[in-house]
């Protein structure tokens, strides 16, 4: 149930009140992969002076200030506009802030002693998650970083000269928080003077997102994680149009380990965190024909002890959860190691005190066939190596930014982590670079620049694929505008800008605030919901014809002519008027109309297309999603 309280007379500073809800969590190579080489700097790095003096607010599990990634050597004075503070608490005081970490706050109101058990009642990060995300976005340059020799190189954030403001809202091993806690942090961040907000956490509810809209209205770009509940459809979180929602992709680096079977056949898998016991010797290999998923309590200790066990994901919708159960099952039965076969091998999860390696189904079936055709199957798993470059398929998202096997600070050391939590600070770092280069750009202009210049192909020009069962060609529901290209985002040519007032209109129009006016702008006449000037078009229920308006601002050379290139969704006719738009020193903005009509009378799924404006130098592409319908039904209606 939603609880709303309209108490503006009693509390003039309150816009509206909603029930607080719980939320959850959702390097050395990734920045080079994105074309941001620290030693051969491109225009976005030089123009922004590496993000100098942009303030990134990180709302997460705190910070481990002693990490080398937060060294402030060579930094100038803290920006005069900064109004924040460095709060003290357990193992943390004002001396732990510096010219890099310029502020730190913590929020434990409403949490019980059990919720914060084992954590520091201070900005200090016991979990490591916040340290990882902060260093990914804006960590200082640190040489010779690796995890157990893997991924060795120089670690740094995307905007290594940006400042960090820390807001600790995630607590304990379960990383508990609430929407009220997060909004309190965002409120403080707005007052403190941050330029960018990075939130690697997720909520399944839209109703409190107006709090982030107030940040955007103040010129602060808000970057949120899209969540890790895919590849199921409609599992994305943080979908308010005024924030940038990020999914996670791979990069051109992997850490394969060789699996050698007793018949000398070699296969490749991905070792998991903690798998340092992998040795160069053969061990017995076993799989349970009655319980291929290695469910808890099913493995026979006599058969398993000292062996490597092959387990399959099975029908569990969460591969990570099933993997954790298989680890526990093998541990309890006394097994030496686990080979876990699933539809994706991009996870990196702790596996306790056994050796773990992930393989895809094809490899798993080959190992299973070997077990079934030999009387005493054995296996040898060699230590992982680092592979970088063209031999690694990339990117392969759910996504928009690198989020798989990201090496960054983790408390006092460096570790790998994966998920949209890791992708989010990549976008936050890129936003900081753009903000430093173009300080007058609005949050919507920055979002447009990132979305419209993204790539929908890999480095070989092949379509991006998305994780699933099985994998499939990715579409805008997987990656939004595509895979981020920060160098192109610096000079997008055109942007789809949005006044914050239009966001408020959208919020009122959607009815998520109970249909009751909460601010004066809600009394104004509402336009079509489809006409919010986003760098995308989505039509959930196309019956016959729909007309959508968009406006583009020219931020490139004054004299420019753009032509529309149309890729209509299958089954849909699409027309753009005008098809050519001309800019000069006095005409810097153009509106255009897009008309959609269906020529297939079917109850369909979403199909995808695009609209691209080109001028010979710039290519400004927006994704389009259309769903044709004959009639609404409870099962099919899109809200």
C-alpha positions as CSV (number, residue, x, y, z in Angstrom):
1,X,0.0,0.0,0.0
2,X,1.2,3.5,-0.8
3,X,0.9,6.0,2.0
4,X,0.7,9.7,1.1
5,X,0.5,12.6,3.4
6,X,-0.4,16.1,2.1
7,X,1.0,18.3,4.9
8,X,2.4,21.3,3.1
9,X,0.9,23.9,5.4
10,X,2.3,22.3,8.6
11,X,5.7,21.7,7.0
12,X,6.4,24.2,4.2
13,X,9.6,22.5,3.1
14,X,7.9,19.1,2.3
15,X,6.7,18.3,-1.2
16,X,5.1,15.0,-0.4
17,X,5.6,12.0,1.9
18,X,5.8,8.4,0.9
19,X,6.4,5.2,2.8
20,X,10.1,4.4,3.3
21,X,11.1,1.2,1.6
22,X,14.1,-1.1,1.7
23,X,16.6,-1.0,-1.2
24,X,19.5,-3.3,-2.1
25,X,22.8,-3.4,-3.9
26,X,22.6,-3.9,-7.0
27,X,40.2,-0.1,-12.8
28,X,43.1,-1.4,-14.5
29,X,41.6,-2.0,-17.9
30,X,38.0,-0.7,-18.3
31,X,39.0,2.9,-18.8
32,X,41.5,2.1,-21.5
33,X,38.9,-0.1,-23.1
34,X,36.6,3.0,-23.3
35,X,39.3,4.9,-25.0
36,X,40.4,6.9,-22.0
37,X,44.1,6.1,-21.9
38,X,45.8,8.0,-19.0
39,X,49.1,8.2,-20.8
40,X,47.8,9.1,-24.2
41,X,45.1,11.4,-23.3
42,X,42.2,12.2,-25.6
43,X,40.3,15.5,-25.8
44,X,37.8,14.6,-23.1
45,X,40.6,14.0,-20.6
46,X,42.7,17.1,-21.6
47,X,39.7,19.5,-21.8
48,X,38.4,18.4,-18.4
49,X,41.8,18.3,-16.8
50,X,41.0,14.7,-15.7
51,X,37.8,15.9,-14.2
52,X,39.5,18.5,-12.0
53,X,37.4,19.9,-9.2
54,X,34.2,18.3,-10.2
55,X,32.6,16.9,-7.0
56,X,31.1,13.4,-7.3
57,X,28.8,12.4,-4.5
58,X,28.9,8.6,-3.9
59,X,25.9,7.3,-2.0
60,X,27.0,3.8,-0.9
61,X,28.5,1.8,1.9
62,X,31.1,4.4,2.9
63,X,34.8,4.7,2.2
64,X,38.2,3.2,3.3
65,X,40.1,6.4,3.3
66,X,43.6,4.8,3.7
67,X,43.4,3.3,0.2
68,X,46.0,4.6,-2.2
69,X,43.2,5.4,-4.6
70,X,42.3,8.4,-2.4
71,X,45.7,10.0,-2.2
72,X,45.5,13.7,-2.6
73,X,49.0,14.5,-3.6
74,X,49.1,17.4,-6.1
75,X,45.6,18.5,-5.4
76,X,44.8,22.2,-4.9
77,X,42.5,23.7,-2.3
78,X,39.0,22.3,-1.8
79,X,36.5,24.2,-4.1
80,X,35.1,27.2,-2.4
81,X,31.6,26.2,-3.3
82,X,31.8,23.1,-1.2
83,X,29.5,23.4,1.9
84,X,29.8,19.8,3.2
85,X,31.4,18.3,6.3
86,X,33.5,15.4,7.4
87,X,31.5,13.6,10.2
88,X,33.3,11.6,12.8
89,X,32.4,8.2,14.2
90,X,33.9,4.7,14.8
91,X,37.5,4.6,13.4
92,X,36.8,7.8,11.4
93,X,37.4,11.5,12.1
94,X,38.1,14.7,10.2
95,X,41.7,13.7,9.6
96,X,40.5,11.0,7.3
97,X,39.1,13.5,4.8
98,X,41.6,15.3,2.6
99,X,41.7,17.2,-0.7
100,X,40.4,14.1,-2.5
101,X,37.8,12.9,0.0
102,X,36.4,16.4,0.8
103,X,33.4,15.2,2.7
104,X,31.9,12.2,4.4
105,X,28.5,11.6,6.1
106,X,26.7,8.6,7.6
107,X,23.0,7.8,8.1
108,X,21.9,5.2,10.5
109,X,18.6,6.6,11.7
110,X,15.8,4.0,11.6
111,X,18.2,1.0,11.7
112,X,18.4,-1.4,14.6
113,X,21.5,-2.6,16.4
114,X,21.2,-5.9,14.5
115,X,21.1,-4.0,11.2
116,X,24.4,-2.3,11.9
117,X,26.1,-5.3,13.6
118,X,29.7,-5.6,12.7
119,X,29.8,-2.3,10.9
120,X,31.4,1.0,11.8
121,X,29.0,3.7,13.0
122,X,30.8,6.2,10.8
123,X,31.6,6.8,7.1
124,X,34.2,3.9,7.2
125,X,33.3,1.1,4.8
126,X,33.3,-2.4,6.3
127,X,31.7,-3.9,3.2
128,X,34.1,-2.7,0.5
129,X,31.4,-1.9,-2.0
130,X,31.5,1.9,-1.6
131,X,35.2,2.0,-1.7
132,X,35.2,0.1,-5.0
133,X,32.6,2.3,-6.6
134,X,34.2,5.5,-5.4
135,X,37.7,4.5,-6.7
136,X,36.2,3.4,-10.1
137,X,34.6,6.8,-10.6
138,X,37.3,9.0,-9.4
139,X,40.2,7.1,-7.9
140,X,43.7,8.6,-8.1
141,X,46.3,6.9,-10.2
142,X,47.9,3.8,-8.4
143,X,50.6,1.8,-10.1
144,X,51.1,-2.0,-10.1
145,X,47.7,-3.0,-8.9
146,X,46.4,-6.6,-9.3
147,X,44.4,-9.3,-7.5
148,X,46.6,-12.3,-7.0
149,X,48.6,-11.3,-10.0
150,X,45.5,-11.0,-12.2
151,X,44.7,-7.8,-14.0
152,X,48.0,-6.2,-13.2
153,X,48.3,-2.5,-14.2
154,X,47.7,1.0,-13.2
155,X,44.4,1.6,-11.4
156,X,42.5,4.9,-11.5
157,X,39.1,6.3,-11.8
158,X,37.5,7.7,-15.0
159,X,37.9,11.2,-13.6
160,X,41.0,10.8,-11.5
161,X,41.3,14.5,-10.5
162,X,37.6,14.8,-9.4
163,X,36.8,15.3,-5.7
164,X,34.8,12.7,-3.7
165,X,31.9,13.3,-1.2
166,X,30.9,10.2,0.6
167,X,27.4,9.4,1.9
168,X,27.1,6.1,3.8
169,X,23.6,4.6,3.6
170,X,24.3,0.9,3.2
171,X,24.9,-1.1,6.4
172,X,26.2,-4.5,7.5
173,X,26.8,-7.6,5.5
174,X,23.3,-7.5,4.0
175,X,23.9,-3.9,2.9
176,X,20.6,-2.7,4.3
177,X,19.2,0.7,3.6
178,X,15.9,2.5,3.0
179,X,14.6,5.0,0.6
180,X,14.2,7.5,3.5
181,X,17.9,7.1,4.4
182,X,19.0,7.6,0.7
183,X,16.8,10.6,0.3
184,X,18.3,12.2,3.4
185,X,21.7,11.7,1.9
186,X,20.7,13.1,-1.5
187,X,19.2,16.1,0.3
188,X,22.5,16.8,2.1
189,X,24.4,16.2,-1.2
190,X,22.3,18.9,-2.9
191,X,23.0,21.4,-0.1
192,X,26.7,20.4,0.1
193,X,27.3,21.3,-3.6
194,X,28.0,18.0,-5.4
195,X,28.0,18.1,-9.3
196,X,27.3,14.4,-9.9
197,X,25.5,11.7,-7.8
198,X,26.5,8.1,-8.2
199,X,24.2,5.5,-6.6
200,X,25.1,1.9,-7.1
201,X,21.9,0.6,-5.4
202,X,18.4,-0.1,-6.4
203,X,14.8,0.4,-5.5
204,X,11.8,-1.3,-7.1
205,X,9.5,1.7,-6.5
206,X,9.1,4.9,-8.5
207,X,7.2,6.9,-5.9
208,X,10.1,8.5,-4.1
209,X,12.1,9.3,-7.2
210,X,11.0,13.0,-7.1
211,X,13.7,13.4,-4.5
212,X,16.3,12.8,-7.2
213,X,14.3,15.2,-9.5
214,X,15.1,18.0,-7.1
215,X,18.8,17.2,-7.5
216,X,18.4,17.3,-11.3
217,X,16.6,20.6,-11.0
218,X,19.6,22.0,-9.2
219,X,21.8,20.9,-12.1
220,X,23.1,17.7,-10.5
221,X,23.4,14.6,-12.8
222,X,22.1,11.5,-11.0
223,X,23.5,8.1,-12.1
224,X,21.8,4.9,-10.9
225,X,22.4,1.2,-11.2
226,X,19.8,-0.7,-13.3
227,X,19.9,-3.7,-11.0
228,X,21.2,-7.2,-11.4
229,X,18.0,-9.2,-11.6
230,X,18.2,-9.9,-15.4
231,X,18.1,-11.4,-17.8
232,X,14.4,-11.7,-16.9
233,X,12.3,-9.0,-18.6
234,X,10.9,-6.0,-16.7
235,X,13.5,-6.5,-13.9
236,X,15.3,-3.1,-14.3
237,X,15.2,-0.7,-11.4
238,X,15.6,3.1,-11.1
239,X,13.7,4.0,-14.3
240,X,12.8,7.6,-13.6
241,X,13.5,9.6,-16.9
242,X,15.5,12.3,-15.1
243,X,18.3,9.9,-13.9
244,X,20.8,8.0,-16.0
245,X,20.1,4.2,-15.5
246,X,23.1,2.0,-16.2
247,X,23.4,-1.7,-17.1
248,X,26.6,-3.7,-17.1
249,X,28.8,-5.0,-19.9
250,X,32.0,-7.0,-20.4
251,X,35.3,-5.5,-21.4
252,X,38.1,-6.9,-23.6
253,X,39.8,-8.7,-20.8
254,X,39.2,-12.1,-19.3
255,X,40.8,-14.4,-16.8
256,X,40.5,-17.9,-18.2
257,X,41.7,-21.0,-16.5
258,X,42.4,-24.3,-18.4
259,X,40.5,-27.4,-17.5
260,X,42.4,-30.5,-18.6
261,X,40.4,-33.8,-18.6
262,X,42.0,-37.2,-18.1
263,X,41.8,-37.8,-21.9
264,X,44.1,-34.7,-22.4
265,X,41.2,-32.6,-23.8
266,X,41.5,-29.0,-22.7
267,X,38.6,-26.7,-22.1
268,X,38.3,-23.1,-20.7
269,X,36.5,-21.8,-17.7
270,X,36.4,-18.8,-15.4
271,X,37.8,-19.2,-11.9
272,X,35.9,-17.5,-9.0
273,X,37.0,-15.3,-6.1
274,X,38.9,-17.4,-3.6
275,X,39.9,-20.0,-6.0
276,X,43.6,-19.7,-5.2
277,X,43.9,-23.4,-4.4
278,X,43.7,-24.3,-8.1
279,X,46.7,-26.5,-8.6
280,X,48.5,-28.1,-11.4
281,X,47.6,-31.7,-10.5
282,X,44.9,-34.2,-11.5
283,X,42.1,-34.9,-9.0
284,X,39.0,-37.2,-9.2
285,X,36.0,-35.8,-11.1
286,X,32.4,-36.5,-10.0
287,X,28.9,-35.6,-10.9
288,X,25.7,-36.8,-9.2
289,X,23.3,-38.2,-11.8
290,X,20.4,-38.0,-9.3
291,X,21.1,-34.3,-8.4
292,X,23.0,-32.6,-11.2
293,X,22.3,-29.2,-9.6
294,X,24.1,-30.4,-6.4
295,X,21.1,-29.4,-4.2
296,X,21.8,-29.1,-0.5
297,X,21.9,-32.4,1.3
298,X,22.0,-34.5,-1.9
299,X,25.8,-35.2,-2.4
300,X,27.3,-38.3,-0.9
301,X,30.4,-37.4,1.1
302,X,32.0,-40.8,0.3
303,X,31.8,-40.2,-3.4
304,X,32.7,-36.5,-3.3
305,X,35.5,-36.1,-0.7
306,X,38.7,-34.7,-2.2
307,X,37.2,-34.5,-5.7
308,X,36.1,-31.8,-8.1
309,X,32.3,-31.9,-8.6
310,X,30.5,-30.9,-11.8
311,X,27.2,-29.2,-11.0
312,X,24.6,-27.6,-13.3
313,X,22.5,-24.5,-12.7
314,X,19.2,-26.2,-13.3
315,X,16.0,-24.3,-13.4
316,X,16.8,-21.8,-10.7
317,X,16.0,-18.3,-12.1
318,X,19.0,-16.9,-10.2
319,X,22.3,-18.5,-11.3
320,X,24.2,-16.7,-8.5
321,X,21.9,-18.1,-5.8
322,X,22.2,-21.6,-7.3
323,X,25.9,-21.3,-7.5
324,X,26.1,-20.3,-3.8
325,X,24.0,-23.4,-2.9
326,X,26.2,-25.6,-5.0
327,X,29.3,-24.2,-3.3
328,X,27.8,-24.9,0.1
329,X,26.7,-28.4,-0.9
330,X,30.2,-29.4,-2.2
331,X,31.9,-27.9,0.9
332,X,29.7,-29.9,3.3
333,X,30.4,-33.1,1.4
334,X,34.2,-32.5,1.6
335,X,34.8,-31.8,-2.1
336,X,38.0,-30.1,-3.2
337,X,36.4,-28.0,-6.0
338,X,33.4,-27.1,-8.1
339,X,32.9,-26.8,-11.8
340,X,29.6,-25.0,-12.2
341,X,27.8,-25.0,-15.6
342,X,25.4,-22.2,-16.3
343,X,24.2,-20.1,-19.2
344,X,26.5,-17.2,-18.4
345,X,30.1,-17.3,-17.1
346,X,30.4,-13.6,-16.2
347,X,29.7,-13.8,-12.5
348,X,32.4,-13.4,-9.9
349,X,31.2,-14.7,-6.5
350,X,33.1,-15.8,-3.4
351,X,33.3,-19.6,-3.2
352,X,34.5,-20.2,0.4
353,X,37.4,-22.6,0.9
354,X,37.0,-24.7,-2.2
355,X,38.2,-24.1,-5.7
356,X,35.5,-22.9,-8.1
357,X,35.3,-22.4,-11.8
358,X,32.4,-21.4,-14.1
359,X,31.8,-22.9,-17.5
360,X,29.0,-22.4,-20.0
361,X,26.5,-25.2,-20.8
362,X,28.4,-26.4,-23.9
363,X,31.6,-27.0,-21.9
364,X,29.6,-28.5,-19.0
365,X,28.0,-31.1,-21.4
366,X,31.4,-32.0,-22.8
367,X,32.7,-32.6,-19.3
368,X,29.6,-34.6,-18.5
369,X,30.1,-36.8,-21.6
370,X,33.7,-37.4,-20.5
371,X,32.6,-38.5,-17.0
372,X,30.0,-40.9,-18.5
373,X,32.5,-42.5,-20.9
374,X,35.4,-43.3,-18.5
375,X,35.6,-45.5,-15.4
376,X,37.8,-43.1,-13.3
377,X,37.4,-39.6,-14.5
378,X,40.0,-37.0,-13.5
379,X,40.5,-33.3,-14.0
380,X,43.3,-30.7,-13.6
381,X,42.5,-27.0,-13.4
382,X,45.4,-24.7,-14.0
383,X,45.7,-21.2,-12.5
384,X,44.0,-18.3,-14.3
385,X,45.9,-16.0,-16.7
386,X,45.1,-12.5,-17.9
387,X,44.0,-12.2,-21.5
388,X,43.4,-8.7,-23.1
389,X,42.5,-7.6,-26.5
390,X,41.0,-8.9,-29.7
391,X,40.7,-12.5,-28.6
392,X,38.1,-11.5,-26.1
393,X,34.5,-10.9,-27.3
394,X,33.4,-7.4,-26.2
395,X,31.2,-5.8,-25.2
396,X,28.5,-8.4,-24.3
397,X,26.0,-6.5,-22.2
398,X,23.0,-6.1,-20.4
399,X,24.2,-2.6,-20.6
400,X,25.7,0.7,-21.2
401,X,29.1,0.6,-19.4
402,X,31.7,-1.8,-18.2
403,X,30.6,-3.8,-15.1
404,X,32.1,-7.2,-15.3
405,X,35.4,-8.1,-13.6
406,X,36.2,-4.6,-12.6
407,X,39.4,-4.3,-10.5
408,X,39.3,-1.4,-8.0
409,X,40.0,-0.5,-4.4
410,X,38.3,-2.8,-1.9
411,X,39.1,-1.5,1.6
412,X,42.9,-1.6,2.0
413,X,43.5,-3.8,-1.1
414,X,42.2,-4.3,-4.7
415,X,39.6,-6.8,-5.9
416,X,37.4,-7.7,-8.7
417,X,33.6,-7.1,-8.6
418,X,30.8,-7.3,-11.2
419,X,27.4,-5.9,-11.6
420,X,25.6,-2.7,-12.5
421,X,27.0,-1.4,-9.2
422,X,30.4,-1.4,-11.0
423,X,29.0,0.0,-14.3
424,X,27.3,3.0,-12.5
425,X,30.6,4.7,-11.4
426,X,31.9,4.4,-14.9
427,X,29.1,6.6,-16.1
428,X,29.5,8.9,-13.1
429,X,33.2,9.3,-14.0
430,X,32.3,10.1,-17.6
431,X,29.7,12.6,-16.5
432,X,32.3,14.3,-14.4
433,X,34.6,14.6,-17.4
434,X,31.8,16.0,-19.5
435,X,30.8,18.4,-16.7
436,X,34.3,19.7,-16.3
437,X,34.6,20.2,-20.1
438,X,31.1,21.7,-20.5
439,X,30.1,23.2,-17.1
440,X,26.9,24.9,-18.5
441,X,25.4,21.7,-19.8
442,X,22.3,20.5,-18.1
443,X,21.9,17.0,-16.7
444,X,19.5,16.1,-19.6
445,X,22.0,17.5,-22.1
446,X,24.8,15.3,-20.6
447,X,22.5,12.3,-20.6
448,X,21.6,12.9,-24.2
449,X,25.2,13.2,-25.2
450,X,26.0,9.9,-23.6
451,X,22.9,8.1,-25.1
452,X,23.0,9.4,-28.6
453,X,26.7,8.7,-29.2
454,X,26.7,5.2,-27.8
455,X,27.6,2.2,-30.0
456,X,25.4,-0.8,-30.8
457,X,28.1,-2.9,-32.3
458,X,31.3,-4.4,-30.9
459,X,34.8,-3.5,-32.0
460,X,34.4,-5.8,-35.1
461,X,31.2,-4.1,-36.2
462,X,29.1,-7.1,-35.1
463,X,25.9,-6.7,-33.1
464,X,26.2,-6.7,-29.3
465,X,24.8,-9.8,-27.6
466,X,23.0,-10.0,-24.3
467,X,23.1,-12.6,-21.6
468,X,20.1,-14.9,-21.4
469,X,19.1,-18.5,-21.7
470,X,20.3,-18.7,-24.5
471,X,22.2,-15.6,-25.3
472,X,20.5,-13.3,-27.9
473,X,21.1,-10.2,-29.9
474,X,20.8,-7.3,-27.6
475,X,18.2,-4.6,-28.1
476,X,17.4,-1.2,-26.4
477,X,15.8,-3.0,-23.5
478,X,19.2,-4.5,-22.8
479,X,21.5,-1.6,-23.4
480,X,19.4,1.6,-23.8
481,X,21.2,3.7,-26.3
482,X,24.1,1.3,-26.6
483,X,27.6,0.9,-25.2
484,X,29.0,4.2,-23.9
485,X,31.6,6.0,-26.0
486,X,33.0,8.9,-23.8
487,X,35.2,10.5,-26.5
488,X,32.2,10.9,-28.8
489,X,30.0,12.1,-26.0
490,X,32.2,15.1,-25.5
491,X,31.0,16.4,-29.0
492,X,27.6,15.0,-29.8
493,X,26.5,17.7,-32.2
494,X,22.9,17.8,-31.1
495,X,21.3,17.2,-27.7
496,X,17.8,16.5,-26.6
497,X,17.5,19.0,-23.7
498,X,14.8,19.0,-21.0
499,X,13.8,21.7,-18.7
500,X,13.3,20.4,-15.1
501,X,9.8,21.8,-15.2
502,X,8.9,19.3,-17.8
503,X,10.1,16.5,-15.6
504,X,7.8,17.7,-12.9
505,X,4.9,17.7,-15.4
506,X,5.8,14.1,-16.3
507,X,5.8,13.2,-12.6
508,X,2.4,14.7,-12.2
509,X,1.0,13.2,-15.4
510,X,2.0,9.6,-14.5
511,X,-0.1,9.8,-11.3
512,X,2.6,8.3,-9.2
513,X,1.9,10.9,-6.5
514,X,-1.8,10.0,-6.1
515,X,-3.2,12.4,-8.6
516,X,-3.2,15.2,-6.0
517,X,-1.4,18.5,-6.8
518,X,1.9,18.6,-4.9
519,X,3.5,21.6,-6.6
520,X,2.0,24.5,-8.5
521,X,3.2,23.1,-11.9
522,X,0.9,20.1,-11.5
523,X,-2.0,22.5,-12.1
524,X,-0.8,23.4,-15.6
525,X,-2.0,21.8,-18.8
526,X,-0.4,18.5,-19.4
527,X,0.8,17.5,-22.9
528,X,1.3,14.0,-24.3
529,X,3.4,11.7,-22.1
530,X,5.2,10.6,-25.3
531,X,6.5,14.1,-25.9
532,X,8.9,14.3,-23.0
533,X,12.0,15.3,-24.8
534,X,14.0,12.1,-24.0
535,X,16.8,10.8,-26.3
536,X,14.6,7.8,-27.1
537,X,11.0,7.1,-28.1
538,X,8.9,4.3,-26.6
539,X,5.3,3.7,-27.6
540,X,3.7,0.9,-25.5
541,X,0.4,0.6,-27.2
542,X,0.2,1.6,-30.9
543,X,-3.3,0.9,-32.2
544,X,-3.3,2.8,-35.5
545,X,-1.3,6.1,-35.5
546,X,0.8,8.0,-32.9
547,X,2.5,11.3,-33.3
548,X,5.6,12.2,-31.2
549,X,7.4,15.5,-31.0
550,X,11.1,16.0,-30.2
551,X,13.4,19.1,-30.1
552,X,17.1,19.1,-30.7
553,X,19.6,21.9,-29.8
554,X,22.7,22.4,-31.9
555,X,25.8,22.6,-29.6
556,X,28.3,21.9,-32.4
557,X,29.4,24.3,-35.2
558,X,26.9,27.1,-35.8
559,X,26.3,26.4,-39.4
560,X,25.1,22.8,-39.7
561,X,22.7,20.7,-41.8
562,X,21.4,17.4,-40.5
563,X,19.5,14.8,-42.4
564,X,17.3,12.1,-40.8
565,X,18.1,8.4,-41.3
566,X,15.1,6.3,-40.3
567,X,15.2,2.6,-39.3
568,X,11.5,1.8,-38.5
569,X,10.6,-1.0,-36.2
570,X,9.4,-4.1,-38.1
571,X,5.7,-3.9,-38.8
572,X,5.6,-0.1,-38.3
573,X,5.6,2.8,-40.8
574,X,7.7,5.7,-39.5
575,X,7.8,9.3,-41.0
576,X,9.9,12.3,-39.8
577,X,9.0,15.9,-40.7
578,X,11.1,17.7,-41.6
579,X,13.6,15.3,-42.9
580,X,16.3,18.0,-43.1
581,X,17.0,20.5,-40.3
582,X,19.3,23.5,-40.8
583,X,21.1,25.5,-38.1
584,X,22.9,28.8,-38.2
585,X,24.0,31.5,-35.7
586,X,20.4,32.6,-35.0
587,X,18.6,29.2,-35.4
588,X,20.0,26.9,-32.7
589,X,17.0,24.8,-32.0
590,X,14.6,22.7,-34.2
591,X,11.5,20.7,-33.4
592,X,10.4,17.8,-35.5
593,X,7.5,15.4,-35.7
594,X,7.7,11.6,-35.9
595,X,4.5,9.7,-37.0
596,X,4.1,6.0,-36.4
597,X,1.5,3.9,-37.9
598,X,1.0,0.1,-37.9
599,X,0.3,-1.9,-41.1
600,X,0.1,-5.2,-39.3
601,X,-3.1,-5.7,-37.3
602,X,-1.6,-7.9,-34.6
603,X,-1.2,-8.1,-30.9
604,X,2.6,-7.8,-30.9
605,X,5.6,-7.7,-28.7
606,X,8.0,-4.7,-28.8
607,X,10.0,-4.2,-31.9
608,X,12.9,-1.8,-32.3
609,X,14.3,0.8,-34.6
610,X,16.1,4.1,-34.5
611,X,16.3,7.6,-35.7
612,X,19.7,9.1,-36.5
613,X,20.5,12.7,-37.4
614,X,23.7,13.0,-39.4
615,X,25.7,16.0,-40.7
616,X,28.8,14.3,-42.1
617,X,30.7,14.7,-38.8
618,X,28.2,13.7,-36.1
619,X,25.8,10.8,-35.8
620,X,23.0,11.5,-33.3
621,X,21.1,8.2,-32.7
622,X,18.1,7.6,-30.5
623,X,16.6,4.1,-30.0
624,X,12.9,3.5,-30.7
625,X,10.7,0.8,-29.2
626,X,7.1,0.2,-30.4
627,X,4.5,-2.3,-29.4
628,X,1.5,-2.8,-31.6
629,X,-1.8,-3.8,-30.0
630,X,-5.3,-4.7,-31.1
631,X,-6.9,-4.6,-27.7
632,X,-5.7,-4.3,-24.1
633,X,-5.7,-7.4,-22.1
634,X,-4.7,-7.8,-18.4
635,X,-1.8,-10.1,-19.4
636,X,-0.4,-7.9,-22.2
637,X,-1.0,-4.3,-21.2
638,X,2.1,-2.1,-20.8
639,X,1.9,0.5,-18.1
